Amino acid sequence: MTTKEKPKVAFYWCASCGGCEEAVVDLAEGVLDVVELVDIIFWPVALDFKVKDVEAMPDGSILASFVNGAIRTTEQVKMARLMRKKSVVLVAFGSCAHQGGIPGLANLNDRESIFQTVYHDTPSTDNPEGVVPQVESRVNGHVLELPAFHNTVQALDQVVDVDYYIPGCAPTPKIILAAVQTLLSGELPPKGTTLAPDHALCEECPRKDTRPEDLALKEFNRPHQILIDEEKCLLAQGLLCMGPATRAGCEALCIQGNMPCTGCFGPTSRVKDQGGKALSALASIVDSNDEDEVERILEGIPDPIGTLYRYGLPASLLRRKVRAGNGEGR
Amino acid sequence: MSKVKVASNRITIDPITRLEGHGKIEIFLNDQGKVDRAFFQVPELRGFEQFTRGRPAEDMPQITSRICGVCPTAHHMASAKTLDDLYKVDPPPTAKKIRELVYSTFMVEDHALHFYFLGGPDFVVGPSAPAAERNVLGVIGKVGVEVGKKVIAMRRRLRDVISSIGGKVVHPVLGLPGGVAKRVTPEMQANCQEVATDAIAFATFTLQVFNDIVLANKDYVNLIVSDAFTHKTYYMGQMDANNHPNFYDGSIRVVSPEGQEVANFAAQDYLEHVAEHVEPWSYTKFCFLKSVGWKGFTDGPESGIYSVAPLARLNAADGMATPLAQKAYEQMYETLGGKPAHHTLANHWARVIELLYAAERMKELADDPELTDPNIRTLPTETPREGVGIVEAPRGTLFHHYVTDDRGVIEKANLIVATQNNSARIAMSVEKAAKGLVTRDKVSDGLLNMVEMAFRAYDPCHACATHSLPGSMPLLVSVRDKDGKPLHTLRRDFDGTVHHA
C-alpha cells in the first residue's frame, strides 16, 4: 500500500473515547475512496504504530496529521510534539483536540480530587491501605512506570501549533470527507480555519421556521421535565438549545433525534468564547427585567458552566477553575 | 521461528494499539531466566466520576457515552436506566422496547465487527497461519470478497437504524428518565424489520463460518480447550426471569467456577456484591466479589476474581431466550464438555452465539406492533435522590450509580465499566501466556500472537475493536538492560512481517 506519489497522512489519538476513530470507519465504503487518495503511514488504532518510524522520518514529510483527543498526560504532550514536527499540516480532529471536549470538564477539578474520588471515595472501591497509582512503583523489586497525569486538560493548540480544525463530537463522515478533499485539493484555506460551515446551526436547522421572531421566555425547561414536540423550535419550547452559539455542519443530528444541540461543533469564527456567546443569546430571550424573576428563570439552567462550555472549557476564556494555592499549572 | 537473545531481566511489550490510549505489558524474568511476574498495565484515566459532579443528571446519558466512542450506546442505556431509578419512574412499554431495539441493533453491529475484524482472524485464518494473512484481509481471502462487502454494508445499515432513532450513532441522544426522546414512525419500523431480517441471516451465516472453519478443525478446538488459555473463575451476567441472558434488563446472576449460583441480585444491591481493588501500577481498578474477597491474582473458588462478557454470560445462564441461539448454545457446551466453560478463547464462540441472539431479539422488537405507539415518555414527578442502572455491554456488565441533590444535579457518581470487571482475569491470562512462552534464552515471534490472543479474547473495549481493519495487532517488544536502555527490539508490522533491531 506504499505508493511513493501518494501524499502521506497520519492519525493519532490522545485523551479520547475512540468515537473519532469510529467516525472515520463510518465513512464505510468512503474509507476506500480516502485510501485511494492517500498513503496512511501511521494510525495506531488500525495499523502499525511505528512511533520509531515516525521519529525516523524527515521533518515535514507527512502532508497532514489528524490528531484527536485532549492533552492530559506527559506522553500525549510528547506525541503531539512529534506529530507537529513531522507534518506539514497538523489538524485538530474532533471536539477534544479542537476545544478540550468533555474530558475538559475535568478542569473544574484537579488531579488530587480526581484521584481522591476514583481511588478512595467511590463506594465500591476497597482500598484500606490507600494505594494510588504511581508514576513509578515497585512490586517485589520490579519497577513499573505510568505516564504522569496533568492537573489541567488542554486543547491541542495549547500544546503545539495547529493549522486546521475539524469540529464535532464526533465529526460527521460528511465533514471528514469534505475536509480531506479540501486538504488534498492543494488550495489550502488560511491557517487556523475550522473546516466546517461558518454560520450558526440555527440557520440550517430543520425547525428554523418554527422559531418566533421575538422569542421571549419566562422559564427554561430541562429535557426530562416536558414532552418534547418533534416539530417545534426547541428554544421556543424553553429548552436550552445551543444552536444559536454553535457552528453548523453536523446535519442537526441531535435535533433530528428530538433533543437540543449541546454545542459540540464549537463557535463560529466570529465568536471567541462559545459559552459567552450562548449567555448573551440567552440574556436576549429572557423575558424579564426583574432581578428576582430573572434569577428564578435561570434556575432552569442548574449547571451553566457545564452546559454552556460542555465541549470547550479548556479552550475558553475561563480555561479552568482556579486552583487553591499554586494557581493554574499543569 | 526467529529467536531473540534476552540479556536483561525485563521485557516490555508496548503496543499502543487498539487500546483506549495505551496498554502495556511488563515481563520480569528471574535468575533462572523464567518469567517471575508479568503485568498488564492500563496507563489511562479521565476521571468521569469526579467531573460529572455538578452536572444535571438528565445530561448523564450523553456525558458518560464519551467514556467510550466504540460502545457509547452501552453507557447511554445504562445511564438512562439509572435515571429511571433516580426518579423512580417507569417508562411506557413502547419506550422500553425502543431502547432495547436500539440496544440489540448495537450489539449485532459490535459483535459482528469483532468476529470479522478482530478476534476471528486467529481462527478463520488460523493461529499458526503466516502472520501476514492473520488479519481481516486473510479472513476475506478465506471467506470471499463478497462477505467483506456484506460486513461493511451490514454495519452501515445497522448504524443507520441507530441514527434514525437515536439521532447520532457516535453518541446517541434518545435516553431520558422515563423514556425516549423520539417516536418510531411506521416507515422507521419497516426499515428496522428489514434490517433485522437480514441481520438474522447474517448472524446465521457467521455461525456457519465459525462451524465450518473453526469447529471442523481439531487443532483449533484443542487450542480453545488448552490449559494455557484456561482460568477457573466466577462468572457474571444479566439474566431475564428464566435465567436467559438479556443485554438491556434483568437481574445480575453470578455462578461459581463449578457452575452453582452464588448470587442473583437487583442492580440496586450491587455494592453488596462487587468491590474494586487498587494497584499502584495501573490506572484501572480490579473488580472482585465481595463475599469471597480479594486474594491476589489467582483463580479458583477461593479467589473473588470473576469474569464478564460473552462466555461469562453464557456460563451464568441456563439457556438462551431465542430458538436459533438456544440451539447454538447447546452445541457449544456439548462440544466443550459441559458448563461452565473456563476456556478464555471460547469467548469468540460465545460472541457469535450472542450475535445471533441479538439479531433474533432485534427482529422480535422490530415486529412488535406497539413499537409505533406515541406514548414514549413518563414524566418524572418524584424528587430525585439515588439511582443505579445496569446493562450488559458487549464486553460485560456495566454499572452506573448516581446520587443527586433535590434538583437532580449530580453529587456523586460511581461507574464500573465492562472491561474493568475482567481486568484481573485479563492480567492473569497475560501472565499465564507469558509464563508459557518466555524464557531468557528465547523470545520467539510466536510470543507476539500468543500474548495477543490471551487478551484479545476479552479486550475489545480497551481495543476499541471496530476501528481495527487489520486483525493482526502490531507489536513492539523491547528488551532493555537494568538502566532501561534498549538492547534489542522485535517489531511486528501490521502486514505481519517481523523485524529485529
Interface residues (C-beta under 8 A of the other chain):
Chain A: W13 C14 A15 S16 C17 G18 G19 C20 E21 E22 A23 V24 V25 D26 A28 E29 P44 V45 A46 L47 D48 F49 K50 V51 K52 R72 T73 E75 G101 I102 P103 L105 A106 L108 N109 S113 I114 Q116 T117 V118 Y119 D121 T122 P123 S124 T125 D126 N127 V131 V132 P133 Q134 S137 V139 N140 H142 L144 L146 P147 F149 C169 A170 R222 P223 H224 Q225 I226 L227 I228 E230 L253 C254 I255 Q256 G257 N258 M259 T262 P302 D303 G306 T307 R310
Chain B: R10 P15 I16 T17 R18 E20 G21 H22 E26 F28 D36 R37 F39 Q41 P43 E44 L45 R46 G47 E49 Q50 F51 T52 R53 G54 R55 P56 E58 D59 Q62 I63 R66 I67 C68 G69 V70 P72 L83 Y87 I152 A153 R155 R156 R159 S163 I165 G166 G167 K168 V169 V170 H171 P172 V173 L174 L176 P177 G178 A181 K182 R183 Y270 L271 V274 A275 E276 H277 V278 E279 P280 W281 S282 Y283 K285 C287 F288 K290 W294 R377 L379 P380 F399 H401 R407 G408 V409 K412 N414 I416 C464 T466 H467 S468 L469 P470 P474 L476 T489 R491 D493 F494 D495
